[in-house]
């Protein structure tokens, strides 16, 4: 084999890896499951969004971070500035997304939970970093469009 053509083998391998990551970025999906208030304290106003992340590909990837904003009835109530890196295997995995609430966010959530008898809408809009590929991430209740 010609020594000048040896670069083709690593280039093909890298192209294959990037293609698999691209397919993963286009096919993964996130579904809202619940809100978890168990970690919320007076000095730590935070809730956890519990979501199910589905990976229909055979590719294993790592979620490096998630950033975004949580809104309730159209009002910003908290921010997500990152998560503990998580391995995303083929299939589905539940993921906790910690949301740090603002002062108005705490009061809005308390008002909605204690004084509103009907369901209220909330939405998360941000980005997820999977294997160093930033992908828009949006979900909510009752729908992603709030």
Secondary structure as GFF3:
##gff-version 3
##sequence-region A 1 146
A	DSSP	three_ten_helix	3	6	.	.	.	ID=ss1
A	DSSP	alpha_helix	7	27	.	.	.	ID=ss2
A	DSSP	beta_strand	29	36	.	.	.	ID=ss3
A	DSSP	beta_strand	46	55	.	.	.	ID=ss4
A	DSSP	beta_strand	61	72	.	.	.	ID=ss5
A	DSSP	beta_strand	75	80	.	.	.	ID=ss6
A	DSSP	beta_strand	86	88	.	.	.	ID=ss7
A	DSSP	beta_strand	91	101	.	.	.	ID=ss8
A	DSSP	alpha_helix	103	115	.	.	.	ID=ss9
A	DSSP	beta_strand	122	130	.	.	.	ID=ss10
A	DSSP	beta_strand	133	141	.	.	.	ID=ss11
###
